Amino acid sequence: MLKLTPRGPHDFRKFITPAELARLCRNTGLEWLGSSGFTYNPFSKRYHLTDCLDVNSMIACHRPLA
């Protein structure tokens, strides 16, 4: 609609869900600390954190000390 991204850049078959990412992290020995979604407002040119993980999300993990 606002032409901020080129047409067709995403292959949705390659997307993973937050739950899949959490499982991958745990399987490699990482401890999941949390996650947050974020949105971008093109009019104000600002990002905002949100609880919604449907589109854009980020995670925090760490490797526990042995």
Secondary structure, DSSP 8 states (H G I E B T S, - for coil): ----S-SS---GGG---HHHHHHHHHHTT-EEEEEEEEEEETTTTEEEEES--SS-EEEEEE----
